[in-house]
Structures are given as C-alpha cells and as structure tokens.
Amino acid sequence: MGRVICISRELGSGGREVGFHLSQKLNIPVYDKEIISMAAEHGNIAEEFVSAHDEVIAGKDRNETYHYVNPFSPVYEVPMSDQLFYLQSQVIHRLEQEGPCIIIGRCSDIVVSDGFKVFICSSMKKRLERLSRLEPDVPIRQLEANARAIDRKRRDYYSYYSGNEWGNPRNYDLCLNSGKLGVERCVDIIASNWQEEKKR
C-alpha cells in the first residue's frame, strides 16, 4: 500500500494549492474539506455542525463546545470536539486503507500509521500577497490578523491532539518554504521524495 502524504500548512502559504497540484501530478486523490462531509455522514451528524466545530478544542473559541453529548458511550460524556476528532480520525484511517492519497490538515500526520509528513510555510509578506489576491477587498492588517489567529488555532489544535509542536521541523519528513520555492517546485520536491520513500 502506498504512503499517505499529510500536508500541514500556515495560512496563506499555498499548502492547499500544493496539495491539489500534487494530486494531479501523482494521479492520487486529495482530501481537505471533504473530510468534514465524510465525518458528518459517518457520525450521522449535520455537516453544518461538524464544520462549525472543525479544528476547535473543547472550551476554546466557541462557548457551545462546553456542552457535552454522548453518542459513543453509555457511561462517559465526551466533549464534542473530541467526538469530532474521533470521527475525522476514523474517516482518515479509512482513506489510508483505501490506498495512496493526500490529506490536508486535520492532524492527519499523527492519525495515519504510514504517512509522509510535509509542512508548508512562507514569510508573512509572501503569505499576505497570496491572501490579498484571494481577498482583495480585505485590508492587509485584517488579513494578517486573520492569518495569525488561524495559525494559532491550528497550532493549539495540533498540540492538544498530538502532544507535538506544530511547525517544528523535527515532526515532519519535509518542510518547504513556498515563498522561496514557489508552488510548482514544492510539488516536484514532495513528489520526488514521496516516490523515493515508497521504494524503501
């Protein structure tokens, strides 16, 4: 079975774009927001509810995450964030079993048993250039504030569920600066390294 490519990324670094270009180059599927739909279906929960709690830790950011529901155990109450992490993990395990694929975010690098772990970063300047092209009507200061807030949220979520430091090179097989290399070069480097890993 081929290895799963797990892509973690800073907001605005182009990690999602790297994932989709890599999917075309390697001819394997890529999963990002689709995992939300799959998790909702798997747990028989409204997709809007799963999306609203996506990558949120119990007790942080949303007051409703203090509420406890209990579809998985007749004994223990489990925070909704933990239940959704469990559901998404089940979906990721299933995708891993189905064959080679690319998974973006969602702590996939600590969920899969055989993953090629990639972290995509870039300078804030380059990230803001990218974000301003995507959202030209939003002021730069607001884009930067949003980027820092979402990075912080991803870092906290990753640390909470993995016990590891998000973005620390020691936790990944490959760390790439898309601002220096460009998206296409990142794609080529990941593809080459992933194919070499598969041969070992």
C-alpha positions as CSV (number, residue, x, y, z in Angstrom):
1,M,0.0,0.0,0.0
2,G,1.3,3.5,-0.8
3,R,2.1,6.0,1.8
4,V,-0.3,8.9,2.6
5,I,1.0,12.4,2.0
6,C,-0.1,14.5,5.0
7,I,0.2,18.3,4.4
8,S,0.2,20.8,7.3
9,R,0.5,24.4,6.3
10,E,0.5,28.0,7.5
11,L,-2.5,30.0,6.3
12,G,-1.6,31.7,3.0
13,S,1.4,29.5,2.3
14,G,-0.3,27.8,-0.6
15,G,-0.3,24.4,1.1
16,R,-3.8,23.6,-0.2
17,E,-2.8,24.6,-3.7
18,V,0.3,22.4,-3.4
19,G,-1.9,19.5,-2.3
20,F,-4.2,19.8,-5.3
21,H,-1.4,20.2,-7.8
22,L,0.4,17.2,-6.3
23,S,-2.8,15.2,-6.6
24,Q,-2.8,15.9,-10.4
25,K,0.9,15.2,-10.7
26,L,0.7,11.8,-8.9
27,N,-2.8,10.9,-10.0
28,I,-4.0,10.2,-6.5
29,P,-7.0,11.7,-4.6
30,V,-6.6,14.7,-2.3
31,Y,-8.9,15.3,0.7
32,D,-9.4,18.6,2.6
33,K,-12.8,19.9,3.5
34,E,-14.3,16.7,2.1
35,I,-13.4,15.1,5.3
36,I,-15.9,17.2,7.1
37,S,-18.7,15.8,4.9
38,M,-17.4,12.3,5.3
39,A,-17.2,12.7,9.1
40,A,-20.7,14.1,9.3
41,E,-22.1,11.2,7.3
42,H,-20.1,8.6,9.3
43,G,-21.4,10.0,12.6
44,N,-24.9,10.8,11.4
45,I,-24.4,14.5,12.4
46,A,-25.4,17.6,10.4
47,E,-22.5,18.7,8.2
48,E,-23.0,22.4,9.3
49,F,-22.5,21.3,12.9
50,V,-19.3,19.4,12.1
51,S,-18.0,22.4,10.0
52,A,-18.7,24.8,12.8
53,H,-16.6,22.8,15.3
54,D,-13.9,21.9,12.8
55,E,-10.4,22.1,14.4
56,V,-11.8,23.6,17.6
57,I,-10.7,22.5,21.1
58,A,-13.3,22.0,23.8
59,G,-13.7,25.2,25.8
60,K,-11.8,27.4,23.3
61,D,-13.2,29.8,20.8
62,R,-16.8,28.6,21.0
63,N,-19.0,28.6,24.1
64,E,-21.1,25.7,22.8
65,T,-18.1,23.4,23.0
66,Y,-18.6,23.3,26.7
67,H,-21.8,21.3,26.1
68,Y,-21.4,17.6,26.3
69,V,-23.2,15.0,24.2
70,N,-22.7,11.3,24.3
71,P,-23.4,9.2,21.1
72,F,-20.4,6.8,21.5
73,S,-20.6,5.7,25.1
74,P,-23.4,5.0,27.6
75,V,-21.1,5.8,30.5
76,Y,-18.7,8.7,29.7
77,E,-19.6,12.2,28.5
78,V,-17.2,13.2,25.7
79,P,-16.6,16.8,24.6
80,M,-18.0,17.5,21.1
81,S,-14.5,18.5,19.9
82,D,-13.1,15.1,20.9
83,Q,-16.0,13.3,19.3
84,L,-15.5,15.1,16.0
85,F,-11.7,14.5,16.2
86,Y,-12.6,10.8,16.6
87,L,-15.0,10.8,13.6
88,Q,-12.5,12.6,11.4
89,S,-9.8,10.1,12.5
90,Q,-12.0,7.2,11.6
91,V,-12.5,8.7,8.1
92,I,-8.8,9.3,7.7
93,H,-8.0,5.7,8.7
94,R,-10.5,4.5,6.1
95,L,-8.9,6.7,3.4
96,E,-5.5,5.4,4.4
97,Q,-6.7,1.8,3.9
98,E,-8.1,2.6,0.5
99,G,-4.7,3.5,-0.9
100,P,-2.4,6.3,-1.7
101,C,-3.8,9.8,-1.2
102,I,-3.1,13.3,0.0
103,I,-4.7,14.7,3.2
104,I,-4.5,18.3,4.1
105,G,-4.5,19.3,7.7
106,R,-6.7,17.7,10.5
107,C,-3.7,16.3,12.3
108,S,-3.6,13.6,9.6
109,D,0.2,13.2,10.2
110,I,-0.4,11.8,13.7
111,V,-3.5,9.9,12.7
112,V,-2.2,7.8,9.8
113,S,0.2,4.9,10.6
114,D,2.2,5.3,7.4
115,G,2.3,8.9,6.4
116,F,4.8,11.1,4.6
117,K,4.6,14.3,6.7
118,V,5.0,17.7,5.0
119,F,4.9,21.2,6.4
120,I,4.5,24.2,4.1
121,C,5.5,27.6,5.4
122,S,6.3,31.0,4.0
123,S,7.2,34.5,5.1
124,M,4.3,36.7,6.3
125,K,5.0,39.1,3.4
126,K,4.5,36.3,0.8
127,R,1.5,34.9,2.7
128,L,-0.2,38.3,2.7
129,E,0.5,38.7,-1.0
130,R,-1.3,35.4,-1.7
131,L,-4.2,36.2,0.7
132,S,-4.7,39.6,-0.8
133,R,-5.0,38.1,-4.2
134,L,-7.7,35.8,-2.9
135,E,-9.5,38.5,-0.8
136,P,-8.6,41.8,-2.5
137,D,-11.3,43.8,-0.6
138,V,-9.9,42.9,2.9
139,P,-7.4,45.3,4.4
140,I,-3.8,43.9,4.8
141,R,-3.9,44.4,8.6
142,Q,-7.1,42.4,8.8
143,L,-5.6,39.6,6.6
144,E,-2.5,39.5,8.8
145,A,-4.6,39.4,12.0
146,N,-6.7,36.6,10.5
147,A,-3.6,34.6,9.4
148,R,-2.1,34.8,12.9
149,A,-5.3,33.8,14.6
150,I,-5.9,30.8,12.3
151,D,-2.2,29.7,12.7
152,R,-2.6,30.0,16.5
153,K,-5.8,27.9,16.3
154,R,-4.1,25.2,14.2
155,R,-1.1,25.2,16.5
156,D,-3.2,24.8,19.6
157,Y,-5.4,22.1,18.0
158,Y,-2.4,20.2,16.8
159,S,-0.6,20.4,20.2
160,Y,-3.8,19.3,22.0
161,Y,-4.4,16.2,20.0
162,S,-0.8,15.2,19.2
163,G,1.3,16.4,22.0
164,N,3.7,17.7,19.4
165,E,4.7,21.2,18.3
166,W,3.0,22.3,15.1
167,G,5.6,23.5,12.5
168,N,8.6,22.1,14.3
169,P,10.8,20.5,11.6
170,R,11.6,17.5,13.8
171,N,7.9,16.4,13.5
172,Y,7.9,16.3,9.7
173,D,9.7,14.4,6.9
174,L,9.9,17.5,4.8
175,C,9.5,21.3,5.5
176,L,9.3,23.6,2.5
177,N,9.2,27.4,2.2
178,S,6.7,28.0,-0.7
179,G,7.6,31.7,-0.7
180,K,11.1,30.9,-1.7
181,L,10.5,27.8,-3.8
182,G,7.1,28.5,-5.4
183,V,4.2,26.1,-5.5
184,E,5.3,24.1,-8.5
185,R,8.8,23.5,-7.1
186,C,7.3,22.4,-3.8
187,V,5.1,19.9,-5.7
188,D,8.1,18.5,-7.6
189,I,10.1,18.1,-4.4
190,I,7.3,16.4,-2.5
191,A,6.5,14.1,-5.4
192,S,10.2,13.1,-5.8
193,N,10.7,12.5,-2.1
194,W,7.5,10.6,-1.6
195,Q,8.3,8.2,-4.5
196,E,11.7,7.6,-3.1
197,E,10.2,6.8,0.3
198,K,7.8,4.3,-1.3
199,K,10.8,2.3,-2.6
200,R,12.4,1.9,0.8
